[in-house]
Amino acid sequence: MKLCDPEEPLHIEVIVQDENGEGVPGVVVWLTWAQGADRAVTGLKPNEGYGYVDFDAEVNTAYSISLGQLGMPIVSGLELEYCPMEDGYWEPYAGSWQLLLAPEESD
């Protein structure tokens, strides 16, 4: 989901949930890009939720998200995009992303 708040710094949020929709603490999340990598562990910001992590991000950079060991990306080619113009904002501004990682529901 794209987050469009010009007052917030650019970032990528990742929320890891279990099959019951509960946040999962202790999951290592990697954010990688061509020039580097960063990692965070879910649960260190409990006021945001036990499955929450966030990373600073920049425009014109493609990011990948991996869980656990730095391996196969779950998401790749993620780039910040510009938000639709709203009343009071005459210049385009980039938005952030929120990714929800949870098991697929089975029927």
C-alpha positions as semicolon CSV with decimal commas, in nm:
position;residue;x (nm);y (nm);z (nm)
1;M;0,000;0,000;0,000
2;K;0,134;0,342;-0,092
3;L;0,153;0,592;0,196
4;C;0,102;0,952;0,085
5;D;0,181;1,194;0,368
6;P;0,409;1,482;0,268
7;E;0,485;1,549;0,634
8;E;0,639;1,204;0,691
9;P;0,997;1,113;0,592
10;L;1,030;0,872;0,300
11;H;1,041;0,514;0,423
12;I;0,942;0,153;0,364
13;E;0,737;-0,020;0,635
14;V;0,719;-0,398;0,657
15;I;0,463;-0,578;0,873
16;V;0,505;-0,953;0,929
17;Q;0,193;-1,138;1,047
18;D;0,108;-1,499;1,129
19;E;-0,193;-1,694;1,002
20;N;-0,412;-1,530;1,269
21;G;-0,318;-1,176;1,162
22;E;-0,098;-1,121;1,467
23;G;0,238;-0,943;1,438
24;V;0,538;-1,176;1,459
25;P;0,831;-1,042;1,668
26;G;1,193;-1,149;1,615
27;V;1,185;-1,179;1,233
28;V;1,495;-1,045;1,058
29;V;1,396;-0,827;0,760
30;W;1,654;-0,719;0,502
31;L;1,627;-0,418;0,273
32;T;1,883;-0,431;-0,007
33;W;1,965;-0,203;-0,300
34;A;2,250;-0,177;-0,551
35;Q;2,473;0,025;-0,318
36;G;2,403;-0,147;0,013
37;A;2,187;-0,330;0,262
38;D;2,013;-0,270;0,593
39;R;1,844;-0,506;0,833
40;A;1,595;-0,470;1,114
41;V;1,419;-0,707;1,353
42;T;1,043;-0,701;1,402
43;G;0,910;-0,621;1,747
44;L;1,157;-0,345;1,839
45;K;0,887;-0,078;1,797
46;P;0,597;-0,239;1,988
47;N;0,392;0,081;1,973
48;E;0,375;0,021;1,594
49;G;0,302;-0,352;1,634
50;Y;0,507;-0,663;1,712
51;G;0,555;-0,748;1,344
52;Y;0,664;-0,397;1,239
53;V;0,994;-0,266;1,099
54;D;1,075;0,039;0,890
55;F;1,362;0,163;0,677
56;D;1,459;0,503;0,539
57;A;1,423;0,514;0,161
58;E;1,508;0,742;-0,131
59;V;1,354;0,810;-0,470
60;N;1,519;0,666;-0,782
61;T;1,642;0,358;-0,593
62;A;1,516;0,002;-0,648
63;Y;1,484;-0,201;-0,326
64;S;1,439;-0,568;-0,244
65;I;1,293;-0,719;0,074
66;S;1,411;-1,053;0,219
67;L;1,334;-1,235;0,543
68;G;1,574;-1,432;0,761
69;Q;1,910;-1,502;0,605
70;L;2,002;-1,261;0,329
71;G;1,872;-1,473;0,043
72;M;1,596;-1,481;-0,213
73;P;1,398;-1,158;-0,214
74;I;1,027;-1,177;-0,143
75;V;0,980;-0,839;-0,311
76;S;1,217;-0,685;-0,564
77;G;1,222;-0,374;-0,782
78;L;1,033;-0,172;-0,521
79;E;1,068;0,200;-0,587
80;L;0,909;0,501;-0,424
81;E;0,648;0,660;-0,650
82;Y;0,493;1,003;-0,667
83;C;0,158;1,054;-0,498
84;P;-0,144;1,208;-0,669
85;M;-0,170;1,585;-0,632
86;E;-0,410;1,699;-0,360
87;D;-0,556;2,033;-0,263
88;G;-0,288;2,260;-0,124
89;Y;0,004;2,070;-0,276
90;W;0,122;2,218;-0,603
91;E;0,443;2,021;-0,635
92;P;0,451;1,643;-0,674
93;Y;0,590;1,456;-0,375
94;A;0,709;1,099;-0,332
95;G;0,522;0,859;-0,111
96;S;0,635;0,573;0,109
97;W;0,536;0,205;0,102
98;Q;0,380;-0,031;0,355
99;L;0,421;-0,403;0,283
100;L;0,216;-0,667;0,464
101;L;0,380;-1,011;0,466
102;A;0,140;-1,281;0,583
103;P;0,050;-1,639;0,489
104;E;-0,210;-1,677;0,215
105;E;-0,557;-1,761;0,334
106;S;-0,672;-2,107;0,232
107;D;-1,034;-2,190;0,147
